[in-house]
Amino acid sequence: MAVFVALGAFLMTLVGGWTAQRVTDRRHLVLGLAGGLMLGVVGLDLLPEAVEAAGDEVFGVPAALLLFVGGFLLAHLVERLLAVRRAAHGGEKRVPQVGLTAAAAMVGHSLMDGIAIGAAFQVGGGMGAAVAVAVITHDFADGFNTYTITSLYGNEKHKAVAMLIADALAPMVGAASTLLFTLPAELLGSYLGFFGGVLLYLAAAEILPEAHHDHPALSTLLCTVGGVAFIWLVVGLAG
């Protein structure tokens, strides 16, 4: 049942990536929307769930928040190191490897989504259905962001499509894997905190500045706000 439900996540992810690909003539709007979706996912979905699941504190600070900061700093460090390496060879600041690394992180996140679906069905059908609704509805944003991030850093179209397909397949693989093991809630919470930091860095330091660089228009800002509002709606409907 969990794998069958994850098929919905697979299809929704592909729809999100297809949408991002089809509206490339409005690149600034696509990037503005992607930044809003990522901000909404981090602030309204990942962090609250991470803090609740991880539980323990380290020197007065929830472990999930420490990992959130660590993820942000690691993403910044990786981006800087790759940029310096490219600059030393006379290249541009934005390097394709950063896009592929970020997209790989999105695939890892989708894999964990599938594991969450499988683990919820281990608890009960009602819990599994609730988690499945939440995952499937926000996988549109995952597919949209995976394709956008890969393309933003100058990767060829076929690489962006390949990362999108990997992101779509990941929930099904994750759901199937729960037939073999059970994931501790604390570990899942720690992962969500760390991934949230990585995602926020990409949104704040890369996606949104690029969206407003050539087109500092109100429509771009409205797309960002709309992306956040969409995630808020999804979280609210998922309960």
C-alpha positions in Angstrom: 0.0 0.0 0.0 2.8 2.4 0.9 4.5 1.9 -2.4 1.3 2.3 -4.3 0.6 5.6 -2.5 4.1 6.8 -3.3 3.2 6.5 -7.0 1.1 9.6 -6.4 4.2 11.4 -5.2 6.1 10.2 -8.3 3.5 11.7 -10.6 3.2 14.9 -8.7 6.9 15.5 -8.8 7.0 15.0 -12.6 4.2 17.5 -12.9 6.1 20.1 -10.9 9.3 19.6 -13.0 7.3 19.8 -16.2 5.7 23.1 -15.1 9.1 24.6 -14.3 10.4 23.5 -17.7 7.5 24.9 -19.7 7.6 28.4 -18.2 11.3 29.1 -18.8 10.3 32.2 -20.9 9.3 33.8 -17.6 12.5 32.8 -15.8 12.3 35.5 -13.1 8.8 34.4 -12.2 9.8 30.8 -12.0 12.7 31.6 -9.7 10.6 33.9 -7.6 8.0 31.1 -7.2 10.7 28.5 -6.5 12.3 30.7 -3.8 8.9 31.2 -2.2 8.1 27.4 -2.3 11.5 26.6 -0.7 11.0 29.3 2.0 7.6 27.9 2.8 8.7 24.3 2.9 11.5 25.2 5.3 9.7 27.6 7.7 6.2 26.0 7.7 6.9 22.3 7.1 10.4 21.0 7.7 11.5 23.0 10.8 8.3 22.5 12.9 8.4 18.8 12.1 12.1 18.6 12.8 11.9 20.3 16.2 9.0 18.1 17.2 10.6 14.8 16.1 14.3 15.4 17.1 13.3 16.4 20.6 16.6 16.5 22.5 18.5 19.8 23.3 22.2 20.3 23.1 23.4 23.0 25.4 20.0 24.7 25.6 19.3 24.5 21.9 17.1 21.9 20.1 19.3 19.5 18.2 17.2 20.0 15.0 18.0 23.8 15.1 21.7 23.2 15.5 21.6 20.9 12.5 19.6 23.5 10.6 22.3 26.1 11.2 24.9 23.4 10.3 23.2 22.6 7.0 23.1 26.3 6.1 26.8 26.8 6.9 27.7 23.6 5.0 25.8 24.7 1.9 27.6 28.1 2.1 31.0 26.4 2.5 30.4 24.0 -0.5 29.2 26.8 -2.7 32.2 29.0 -1.8 34.7 26.3 -2.3 33.4 25.4 -5.7 33.2 29.0 -6.7 36.8 29.7 -5.7 37.9 26.6 -7.6 36.1 27.7 -10.7 37.5 31.3 -10.4 41.0 30.0 -10.1 40.6 28.5 -13.5 39.1 31.7 -15.0 35.5 30.4 -14.9 32.3 31.9 -13.7 31.1 32.1 -10.2 28.1 29.9 -10.5 29.2 26.3 -11.1 27.1 23.3 -12.4 28.4 21.1 -9.5 26.5 23.2 -7.0 23.3 22.7 -8.9 23.8 19.0 -9.1 24.7 18.7 -5.4 21.6 20.7 -4.4 19.4 18.6 -6.7 20.9 15.4 -5.1 20.0 16.8 -1.7 16.4 17.2 -3.0 16.5 13.6 -4.2 17.6 12.5 -0.7 14.8 14.5 0.8 12.3 12.8 -1.5 13.7 9.4 -0.5 13.1 10.4 3.1 9.5 11.4 2.2 9.0 7.8 0.9 10.4 6.4 4.1 8.0 8.6 6.1 5.1 7.3 4.1 6.2 3.7 4.7 6.8 4.3 8.4 3.4 5.9 8.8 1.7 2.9 7.3 3.6 0.7 9.8 1.7 2.7 12.5 -1.7 2.4 10.9 -3.7 3.1 7.7 -5.1 6.5 9.0 -1.6 7.8 9.9 -0.2 6.5 6.5 -3.0 8.3 4.6 -2.4 11.6 6.4 1.3 11.5 5.8 0.8 10.5 2.1 -1.5 13.5 1.5 1.1 15.8 2.9 3.9 14.3 0.9 2.0 14.1 -2.4 0.8 17.7 -2.2 4.2 19.2 -1.6 6.0 17.0 -4.1 4.8 19.4 -6.8 7.1 22.0 -5.2 9.9 19.4 -4.9 9.8 18.6 -8.6 9.6 22.3 -9.5 12.6 23.2 -7.3 14.7 20.2 -8.4 14.5 21.1 -12.1 14.9 24.8 -11.4 17.9 24.5 -9.2 19.7 22.1 -11.6 19.1 24.4 -14.5 19.9 27.6 -12.6 23.5 26.6 -12.2 24.1 26.0 -15.9 23.6 22.3 -16.2 22.3 20.9 -19.5 18.6 20.1 -19.9 19.2 16.4 -19.9 20.9 16.5 -16.5 18.0 18.6 -15.1 15.5 16.0 -16.5 17.6 13.1 -15.1 17.6 14.7 -11.6 13.9 15.3 -11.9 13.3 11.6 -12.7 15.5 10.5 -9.8 13.6 12.9 -7.5 10.3 11.4 -8.7 11.4 7.8 -8.2 12.9 8.4 -4.8 9.6 8.3 -2.8 8.8 4.9 -4.2 12.2 3.6 -3.4 12.0 5.0 0.1 8.5 3.6 0.7 9.6 0.1 -0.5 12.7 0.2 1.8 10.5 0.4 4.9 9.6 -3.2 4.3 13.1 -4.0 5.5 13.6 -1.6 8.5 12.0 1.0 10.8 13.4 4.5 11.0 13.7 6.1 14.4 11.8 9.4 14.7 14.8 11.2 16.2 16.9 10.4 13.2 14.2 11.7 10.8 13.9 14.9 12.8 17.7 15.5 12.7 17.8 15.0 9.0 14.9 17.4 8.4 16.6 20.1 10.4 19.9 19.7 8.5 18.1 19.6 5.1 16.1 22.7 6.0 19.3 24.7 6.5 20.6 23.6 3.1 17.3 24.5 1.4 17.1 27.9 3.1 20.6 28.8 2.0 19.8 28.0 -1.6 16.6 30.0 -1.5 18.0 33.1 0.3 21.5 33.3 -1.2 21.0 32.0 -4.7 17.4 31.6 -6.0 15.8 34.8 -4.8 18.7 37.2 -5.6 18.8 35.7 -9.1 15.1 36.1 -9.5 15.3 39.9 -8.8 18.6 40.6 -10.5 17.3 41.2 -14.0 13.6 41.7 -13.2 13.1 43.5 -9.9 9.4 43.6 -10.6 6.4 43.4 -8.3 5.2 40.3 -10.2 8.4 38.4 -9.1 7.7 39.3 -5.5 4.1 38.2 -5.7 5.3 34.9 -7.1 7.5 34.5 -4.0 4.7 35.3 -1.7 2.4 33.0 -3.6 4.9 30.2 -3.2 4.9 30.6 0.6 1.1 30.9 0.7 0.8 27.7 -1.4 2.9 25.7 1.1 0.9 27.2 4.0 -2.2 26.0 2.3 -0.8 22.5 1.8 0.4 22.3 5.5 -3.0 23.5 6.7 -4.9 21.0 4.5 -2.6 18.2 5.6 -3.5 19.0 9.2 
